Amino acid sequence: MTATTVLTARALLLDMDGTLVNSDAVVERVWRRWAERHGLDGDEVMKVVHGRQGHASMAVLLPHRPMEHNHADNARMLAEETADMDGVVPVPGAPAFLAALRGLPHALVTSADVALSSARMAAAGLPLPDVRVTAESVGASKPDPEGFLKGAAELGVDPADCVVFEDSGAGIQAGRAAGMRVVGIGPRAGFHGPDVLVRDLTQVRVEAGPDGEIRLYVDQAL
């Protein structure tokens, strides 16, 4: 059985990795190599890295290492990830979902930088939203709400009128801290209490409502 939840919003703020794009294969390869170089358990590292900027993940995993080392390491890893598109595919339903958002207020809010987000969206065959908040745009990584608040501001929409789409604990925490409702995508999201949870974007339907309102019909399994 399924139940349909209806959400209304003035704008949608979309994470990329795990939400629109499945890049898990690359993330696993790159971060498990990093874990091995630093003598860390790969499984424990993978519990931390989703949703955050790389340097912020490193700060959690290596708390005593100087941040300048983390930033330098992060730059190298971003280059590695940008060069590796093997296995990058759209999350089911993402092409139709983004097509339904044409002409409606929405933004990409990602912890990836411009180069990586552009490369992954292209590899997945997805169009880039006109409004994008990337790693270069913010001073603090998710779970800080800065990125989502900036996305709302650029769209000219009150945070309370935004709905966030996220897959990671850090992202869901950031959306909540921004005062926004959160649709959780995929199994990772289920551990972090989103307002509604779906397997993928095939379970979300978008309609333009009156006066610029966006209506979301979210099918949840019971």
C-alpha positions as protocol buffer text, in pm:
chain_id: "A"
residue {
  index: 1
  type: MET
  ca { x: 0 y: 0 z: 0 }
}
residue {
  index: 2
  type: THR
  ca { x: 103 y: 358 z: -59 }
}
residue {
  index: 3
  type: ALA
  ca { x: -14 y: 689 z: 84 }
}
residue {
  index: 4
  type: THR
  ca { x: 19 y: 1018 z: -102 }
}
residue {
  index: 5
  type: THR
  ca { x: 142 y: 1322 z: 90 }
}
residue {
  index: 6
  type: VAL
  ca { x: 80 y: 1663 z: -69 }
}
residue {
  index: 7
  type: LEU
  ca { x: 333 y: 1939 z: 1 }
}
residue {
  index: 8
  type: THR
  ca { x: 311 y: 2296 z: -124 }
}
residue {
  index: 9
  type: ALA
  ca { x: 608 y: 2526 z: -173 }
}
residue {
  index: 10
  type: ARG
  ca { x: 724 y: 2841 z: -345 }
}
residue {
  index: 11
  type: ALA
  ca { x: 1064 y: 2693 z: -436 }
}
residue {
  index: 12
  type: LEU
  ca { x: 1252 y: 2362 z: -432 }
}
residue {
  index: 13
  type: LEU
  ca { x: 1616 y: 2328 z: -326 }
}
residue {
  index: 14
  type: LEU
  ca { x: 1785 y: 2018 z: -464 }
}
residue {
  index: 15
  type: ASP
  ca { x: 2094 y: 1837 z: -345 }
}
residue {
  index: 16
  type: MET
  ca { x: 2286 y: 1661 z: -624 }
}
residue {
  index: 17
  type: ASP
  ca { x: 2476 y: 1347 z: -517 }
}
residue {
  index: 18
  type: GLY
  ca { x: 2236 y: 1077 z: -403 }
}
residue {
  index: 19
  type: THR
  ca { x: 1936 y: 1296 z: -483 }
}
residue {
  index: 20
  type: LEU
  ca { x: 1956 y: 1368 z: -857 }
}
residue {
  index: 21
  type: VAL
  ca { x: 2276 y: 1180 z: -944 }
}
residue {
  index: 22
  type: ASN
  ca { x: 2394 y: 840 z: -822 }
}
residue {
  index: 23
  type: SER
  ca { x: 2769 y: 889 z: -785 }
}
residue {
  index: 24
  type: ASP
  ca { x: 2818 y: 633 z: -508 }
}
residue {
  index: 25
  type: ALA
  ca { x: 3062 y: 423 z: -716 }
}
residue {
  index: 26
  type: VAL
  ca { x: 3303 y: 716 z: -756 }
}
residue {
  index: 27
  type: VAL
  ca { x: 3265 y: 836 z: -398 }
}
residue {
  index: 28
  type: GLU
  ca { x: 3341 y: 486 z: -270 }
}
residue {
  index: 29
  type: ARG
  ca { x: 3650 y: 451 z: -489 }
}
residue {
  index: 30
  type: VAL
  ca { x: 3798 y: 789 z: -404 }
}
residue {
  index: 31
  type: TRP
  ca { x: 3723 y: 793 z: -32 }
}
residue {
  index: 32
  type: ARG
  ca { x: 3825 y: 432 z: 34 }
}
residue {
  index: 33
  type: ARG
  ca { x: 4162 y: 507 z: -129 }
}
residue {
  index: 34
  type: TRP
  ca { x: 4191 y: 813 z: 97 }
}
residue {
  index: 35
  type: ALA
  ca { x: 4097 y: 604 z: 403 }
}
residue {
  index: 36
  type: GLU
  ca { x: 4367 y: 349 z: 319 }
}
residue {
  index: 37
  type: ARG
  ca { x: 4630 y: 621 z: 280 }
}
residue {
  index: 38
  type: HIS
  ca { x: 4547 y: 749 z: 629 }
}
residue {
  index: 39
  type: GLY
  ca { x: 4508 y: 414 z: 802 }
}
residue {
  index: 40
  type: LEU
  ca { x: 4134 y: 460 z: 860 }
}
residue {
  index: 41
  type: ASP
  ca { x: 3853 y: 207 z: 836 }
}
residue {
  index: 42
  type: GLY
  ca { x: 3684 y: 256 z: 499 }
}
residue {
  index: 43
  type: ASP
  ca { x: 3338 y: 164 z: 628 }
}
residue {
  index: 44
  type: GLU
  ca { x: 3362 y: 422 z: 907 }
}
residue {
  index: 45
  type: VAL
  ca { x: 3483 y: 686 z: 661 }
}
residue {
  index: 46
  type: MET
  ca { x: 3187 y: 621 z: 430 }
}
residue {
  index: 47
  type: LYS
  ca { x: 2948 y: 689 z: 720 }
}
residue {
  index: 48
  type: VAL
  ca { x: 3081 y: 1046 z: 742 }
}
residue {
  index: 49
  type: VAL
  ca { x: 3152 y: 1170 z: 390 }
}
residue {
  index: 50
  type: HIS
  ca { x: 2808 y: 1184 z: 223 }
}
residue {
  index: 51
  type: GLY
  ca { x: 2666 y: 1535 z: 198 }
}
residue {
  index: 52
  type: ARG
  ca { x: 2965 y: 1726 z: 333 }
}
residue {
  index: 53
  type: GLN
  ca { x: 3240 y: 1909 z: 152 }
}
residue {
  index: 54
  type: GLY
  ca { x: 3556 y: 1697 z: 153 }
}
residue {
  index: 55
  type: HIS
  ca { x: 3756 y: 1920 z: 385 }
}
residue {
  index: 56
  type: ALA
  ca { x: 3469 y: 1917 z: 637 }
}
residue {
  index: 57
  type: SER
  ca { x: 3462 y: 1535 z: 630 }
}
residue {
  index: 58
  type: MET
  ca { x: 3838 y: 1528 z: 683 }
}
residue {
  index: 59
  type: ALA
  ca { x: 3804 y: 1759 z: 982 }
}
residue {
  index: 60
  type: VAL
  ca { x: 3564 y: 1510 z: 1141 }
}
residue {
  index: 61
  type: LEU
  ca { x: 3780 y: 1208 z: 1058 }
}
residue {
  index: 62
  type: LEU
  ca { x: 4120 y: 1363 z: 1138 }
}
residue {
  index: 63
  type: PRO
  ca { x: 4030 y: 1620 z: 1405 }
}
residue {
  index: 64
  type: HIS
  ca { x: 4388 y: 1708 z: 1495 }
}
residue {
  index: 65
  type: ARG
  ca { x: 4511 y: 1770 z: 1141 }
}
residue {
  index: 66
  type: PRO
  ca { x: 4559 y: 2136 z: 1038 }
}
residue {
  index: 67
  type: MET
  ca { x: 4277 y: 2262 z: 815 }
}
residue {
  index: 68
  type: GLU
  ca { x: 4520 y: 2382 z: 549 }
}
residue {
  index: 69
  type: HIS
  ca { x: 4616 y: 2016 z: 496 }
}
residue {
  index: 70
  type: ASN
  ca { x: 4249 y: 1925 z: 463 }
}
residue {
  index: 71
  type: HIS
  ca { x: 4188 y: 2198 z: 204 }
}
residue {
  index: 72
  type: ALA
  ca { x: 4491 y: 2090 z: 0 }
}
residue {
  index: 73
  type: ASP
  ca { x: 4386 y: 1724 z: 21 }
}
residue {
  index: 74
  type: ASN
  ca { x: 4030 y: 1818 z: -75 }
}
residue {
  index: 75
  type: ALA
  ca { x: 4149 y: 2002 z: -387 }
}
residue {
  index: 76
  type: ARG
  ca { x: 4336 y: 1691 z: -502 }
}
residue {
  index: 77
  type: MET
  ca { x: 4036 y: 1469 z: -436 }
}
residue {
  index: 78
  type: LEU
  ca { x: 3798 y: 1701 z: -620 }
}
residue {
  index: 79
  type: ALA
  ca { x: 4025 y: 1675 z: -923 }
}
residue {
  index: 80
  type: GLU
  ca { x: 4022 y: 1294 z: -889 }
}
residue {
  index: 81
  type: GLU
  ca { x: 3644 y: 1286 z: -866 }
}
residue {
  index: 82
  type: THR
  ca { x: 3596 y: 1526 z: -1158 }
}
residue {
  index: 83
  type: ALA
  ca { x: 3812 y: 1300 z: -1377 }
}
residue {
  index: 84
  type: ASP
  ca { x: 3618 y: 985 z: -1280 }
}
residue {
  index: 85
  type: MET
  ca { x: 3265 y: 958 z: -1419 }
}
residue {
  index: 86
  type: ASP
  ca { x: 3259 y: 577 z: -1436 }
}
residue {
  index: 87
  type: GLY
  ca { x: 2926 y: 460 z: -1294 }
}
residue {
  index: 88
  type: VAL
  ca { x: 2770 y: 806 z: -1260 }
}
residue {
  index: 89
  type: VAL
  ca { x: 2402 y: 774 z: -1352 }
}
residue {
  index: 90
  type: PRO
  ca { x: 2078 y: 963 z: -1282 }
}
residue {
  index: 91
  type: VAL
  ca { x: 1872 y: 865 z: -980 }
}
residue {
  index: 92
  type: PRO
  ca { x: 1555 y: 698 z: -1113 }
}
residue {
  index: 93
  type: GLY
  ca { x: 1295 y: 961 z: -1195 }
}
residue {
  index: 94
  type: ALA
  ca { x: 1542 y: 1252 z: -1198 }
}
residue {
  index: 95
  type: PRO
  ca { x: 1511 y: 1338 z: -1571 }
}
residue {
  index: 96
  type: ALA
  ca { x: 1130 y: 1361 z: -1557 }
}
residue {
  index: 97
  type: PHE
  ca { x: 1142 y: 1542 z: -1222 }
}
residue {
  index: 98
  type: LEU
  ca { x: 1375 y: 1814 z: -1353 }
}
residue {
  index: 99
  type: ALA
  ca { x: 1173 y: 1842 z: -1673 }
}
residue {
  index: 100
  type: ALA
  ca { x: 862 y: 1907 z: -1461 }
}
residue {
  index: 101
  type: LEU
  ca { x: 1045 y: 2190 z: -1282 }
}
residue {
  index: 102
  type: ARG
  ca { x: 1110 y: 2394 z: -1597 }
}
residue {
  index: 103
  type: GLY
  ca { x: 979 y: 2744 z: -1535 }
}
residue {
  index: 104
  type: LEU
  ca { x: 931 y: 2681 z: -1162 }
}
residue {
  index: 105
  type: PRO
  ca { x: 1162 y: 2827 z: -893 }
}
residue {
  index: 106
  type: HIS
  ca { x: 1431 y: 2573 z: -802 }
}
residue {
  index: 107
  type: ALA
  ca { x: 1802 y: 2564 z: -730 }
}
residue {
  index: 108
  type: LEU
  ca { x: 2083 y: 2313 z: -702 }
}
residue {
  index: 109
  type: VAL
  ca { x: 2248 y: 2326 z: -358 }
}
residue {
  index: 110
  type: THR
  ca { x: 2548 y: 2094 z: -356 }
}
residue {
  index: 111
  type: SER
  ca { x: 2868 y: 2039 z: -160 }
}
residue {
  index: 112
  type: ALA
  ca { x: 3045 y: 1976 z: -493 }
}
residue {
  index: 113
  type: ASP
  ca { x: 3229 y: 2259 z: -664 }
}
residue {
  index: 114
  type: VAL
  ca { x: 3135 y: 2404 z: -1005 }
}
residue {
  index: 115
  type: ALA
  ca { x: 3359 y: 2169 z: -1204 }
}
residue {
  index: 116
  type: LEU
  ca { x: 3246 y: 1851 z: -1028 }
}
residue {
  index: 117
  type: SER
  ca { x: 2875 y: 1938 z: -1024 }
}
residue {
  index: 118
  type: SER
  ca { x: 2881 y: 2033 z: -1393 }
}
residue {
  index: 119
  type: ALA
  ca { x: 3065 y: 1712 z: -1485 }
}
residue {
  index: 120
  type: ARG
  ca { x: 2839 y: 1482 z: -1284 }
}
residue {
  index: 121
  type: MET
  ca { x: 2514 y: 1639 z: -1405 }
}
residue {
  index: 122
  type: ALA
  ca { x: 2640 y: 1611 z: -1765 }
}
residue {
  index: 123
  type: ALA
  ca { x: 2750 y: 1249 z: -1714 }
}
residue {
  index: 124
  type: ALA
  ca { x: 2403 y: 1169 z: -1582 }
}
residue {
  index: 125
  type: GLY
  ca { x: 2240 y: 1351 z: -1875 }
}
residue {
  index: 126
  type: LEU
  ca { x: 2068 y: 1602 z: -1650 }
}
residue {
  index: 127
  type: PRO
  ca { x: 2022 y: 1978 z: -1711 }
}
residue {
  index: 128
  type: LEU
  ca { x: 2181 y: 2217 z: -1465 }
}
residue {
  index: 129
  type: PRO
  ca { x: 1932 y: 2447 z: -1290 }
}
residue {
  index: 130
  type: ASP
  ca { x: 1983 y: 2816 z: -1362 }
}
residue {
  index: 131
  type: VAL
  ca { x: 2041 y: 2886 z: -991 }
}
residue {
  index: 132
  type: ARG
  ca { x: 2327 y: 2688 z: -836 }
}
residue {
  index: 133
  type: VAL
  ca { x: 2486 y: 2708 z: -492 }
}
residue {
  index: 134
  type: THR
  ca { x: 2815 y: 2518 z: -498 }
}
residue {
  index: 135
  type: ALA
  ca { x: 3113 y: 2475 z: -265 }
}
residue {
  index: 136
  type: GLU
  ca { x: 3261 y: 2804 z: -387 }
}
residue {
  index: 137
  type: SER
  ca { x: 2942 y: 2991 z: -293 }
}
residue {
  index: 138
  type: VAL
  ca { x: 2948 y: 2926 z: 82 }
}
residue {
  index: 139
  type: GLY
  ca { x: 3178 y: 2962 z: 379 }
}
residue {
  index: 140
  type: ALA
  ca { x: 3042 y: 2661 z: 568 }
}
residue {
  index: 141
  type: SER
  ca { x: 2962 y: 2307 z: 456 }
}
residue {
  index: 142
  type: LYS
  ca { x: 2643 y: 2115 z: 525 }
}
residue {
  index: 143
  type: PRO
  ca { x: 2519 y: 2045 z: 794 }
}
residue {
  index: 144
  type: ASP
  ca { x: 2542 y: 2424 z: 822 }
}
residue {
  index: 145
  type: PRO
  ca { x: 2226 y: 2574 z: 665 }
}
residue {
  index: 146
  type: GLU
  ca { x: 2414 y: 2848 z: 475 }
}
residue {
  index: 147
  type: GLY
  ca { x: 2382 y: 2685 z: 133 }
}
residue {
  index: 148
  type: PHE
  ca { x: 2007 y: 2633 z: 157 }
}
residue {
  index: 149
  type: LEU
  ca { x: 1950 y: 2981 z: 297 }
}
residue {
  index: 150
  type: LYS
  ca { x: 2155 y: 3127 z: 11 }
}
residue {
  index: 151
  type: GLY
  ca { x: 1954 y: 2927 z: -242 }
}
residue {
  index: 152
  type: ALA
  ca { x: 1627 y: 3059 z: -98 }
}
residue {
  index: 153
  type: ALA
  ca { x: 1762 y: 3416 z: -100 }
}
residue {
  index: 154
  type: GLU
  ca { x: 1876 y: 3390 z: -463 }
}
residue {
  index: 155
  type: LEU
  ca { x: 1529 y: 3269 z: -560 }
}
residue {
  index: 156
  type: GLY
  ca { x: 1366 y: 3543 z: -351 }
}
residue {
  index: 157
  type: VAL
  ca { x: 1165 y: 3295 z: -145 }
}
residue {
  index: 158
  type: ASP
  ca { x: 1119 y: 3277 z: 232 }
}
residue {
  index: 159
  type: PRO
  ca { x: 1296 y: 2969 z: 378 }
}
residue {
  index: 160
  type: ALA
  ca { x: 968 y: 2846 z: 530 }
}
residue {
  index: 161
  type: ASP
  ca { x: 823 y: 2830 z: 178 }
}
residue {
  index: 162
  type: CYS
  ca { x: 1101 y: 2604 z: 47 }
}
residue {
  index: 163
  type: VAL
  ca { x: 1116 y: 2225 z: 28 }
}
residue {
  index: 164
  type: VAL
  ca { x: 1457 y: 2056 z: 29 }
}
residue {
  index: 165
  type: PHE
  ca { x: 1534 y: 1727 z: -146 }
}
residue {
  index: 166
  type: GLU
  ca { x: 1822 y: 1544 z: 26 }
}
residue {
  index: 167
  type: ASP
  ca { x: 1972 y: 1198 z: 78 }
}
residue {
  index: 168
  type: SER
  ca { x: 2233 y: 1251 z: 351 }
}
residue {
  index: 169
  type: GLY
  ca { x: 2223 y: 1313 z: 724 }
}
residue {
  index: 170
  type: ALA
  ca { x: 2431 y: 1629 z: 686 }
}
residue {
  index: 171
  type: GLY
  ca { x: 2198 y: 1762 z: 417 }
}
residue {
  index: 172
  type: ILE
  ca { x: 1879 y: 1682 z: 604 }
}
residue {
  index: 173
  type: GLN
  ca { x: 2021 y: 1850 z: 915 }
}
residue {
  index: 174
  type: ALA
  ca { x: 2111 y: 2156 z: 706 }
}
residue {
  index: 175
  type: GLY
  ca { x: 1761 y: 2177 z: 558 }
}
residue {
  index: 176
  type: ARG
  ca { x: 1598 y: 2152 z: 898 }
}
residue {
  index: 177
  type: ALA
  ca { x: 1836 y: 2414 z: 1042 }
}
residue {
  index: 178
  type: ALA
  ca { x: 1731 y: 2645 z: 757 }
}
residue {
  index: 179
  type: GLY
  ca { x: 1368 y: 2611 z: 868 }
}
residue {
  index: 180
  type: MET
  ca { x: 1267 y: 2412 z: 560 }
}
residue {
  index: 181
  type: ARG
  ca { x: 1072 y: 2091 z: 507 }
}
residue {
  index: 182
  type: VAL
  ca { x: 1274 y: 1799 z: 375 }
}
residue {
  index: 183
  type: VAL
  ca { x: 1192 y: 1518 z: 132 }
}
residue {
  index: 184
  type: GLY
  ca { x: 1438 y: 1234 z: 197 }
}
residue {
  index: 185
  type: ILE
  ca { x: 1562 y: 1036 z: -103 }
}
residue {
  index: 186
  type: GLY
  ca { x: 1681 y: 678 z: -67 }
}
residue {
  index: 187
  type: PRO
  ca { x: 1782 y: 452 z: 221 }
}
residue {
  index: 188
  type: ARG
  ca { x: 2045 y: 683 z: 378 }
}
residue {
  index: 189
  type: ALA
  ca { x: 1784 y: 951 z: 430 }
}
residue {
  index: 190
  type: GLY
  ca { x: 1559 y: 721 z: 631 }
}
residue {
  index: 191
  type: PHE
  ca { x: 1796 y: 725 z: 927 }
}
residue {
  index: 192
  type: HIS
  ca { x: 1774 y: 1104 z: 968 }
}
residue {
  index: 193
  type: GLY
  ca { x: 1405 y: 1187 z: 1004 }
}
residue {
  index: 194
  type: PRO
  ca { x: 1303 y: 1374 z: 690 }
}
residue {
  index: 195
  type: ASP
  ca { x: 946 y: 1500 z: 675 }
}
residue {
  index: 196
  type: VAL
  ca { x: 867 y: 1245 z: 406 }
}
residue {
  index: 197
  type: LEU
  ca { x: 1078 y: 962 z: 263 }
}
residue {
  index: 198
  type: VAL
  ca { x: 1082 y: 810 z: -86 }
}
residue {
  index: 199
  type: ARG
  ca { x: 1292 y: 543 z: -254 }
}
residue {
  index: 200
  type: ASP
  ca { x: 1370 y: 770 z: -550 }
}
residue {
  index: 201
  type: LEU
  ca { x: 1219 y: 1049 z: -760 }
}
residue {
  index: 202
  type: THR
  ca { x: 977 y: 820 z: -943 }
}
residue {
  index: 203
  type: GLN
  ca { x: 762 y: 858 z: -630 }
}
residue {
  index: 204
  type: VAL
  ca { x: 736 y: 1238 z: -662 }
}
residue {
  index: 205
  type: ARG
  ca { x: 503 y: 1424 z: -899 }
}
residue {
  index: 206
  type: VAL
  ca { x: 522 y: 1801 z: -952 }
}
residue {
  index: 207
  type: GLU
  ca { x: 240 y: 2034 z: -1051 }
}
residue {
  index: 208
  type: ALA
  ca { x: 227 y: 2411 z: -1088 }
}
residue {
  index: 209
  type: GLY
  ca { x: -46 y: 2545 z: -864 }
}
residue {
  index: 210
  type: PRO
  ca { x: -214 y: 2886 z: -854 }
}
residue {
  index: 211
  type: ASP
  ca { x: -19 y: 3205 z: -784 }
}
residue {
  index: 212
  type: GLY
  ca { x: 320 y: 3044 z: -845 }
}
residue {
  index: 213
  type: GLU
  ca { x: 269 y: 2767 z: -592 }
}
residue {
  index: 214
  type: ILE
  ca { x: 440 y: 2432 z: -645 }
}
residue {
  index: 215
  type: ARG
  ca { x: 248 y: 2121 z: -547 }
}
residue {
  index: 216
  type: LEU
  ca { x: 433 y: 1800 z: -471 }
}
residue {
  index: 217
  type: TYR
  ca { x: 253 y: 1466 z: -466 }
}
residue {
  index: 218
  type: VAL
  ca { x: 477 y: 1225 z: -276 }
}
residue {
  index: 219
  type: ASP
  ca { x: 392 y: 855 z: -275 }
}
residue {
  index: 220
  type: GLN
  ca { x: 518 y: 676 z: 36 }
}
residue {
  index: 221
  type: ALA
  ca { x: 503 y: 302 z: 98 }
}
residue {
  index: 222
  type: LEU
  ca { x: 315 y: 202 z: 412 }
}
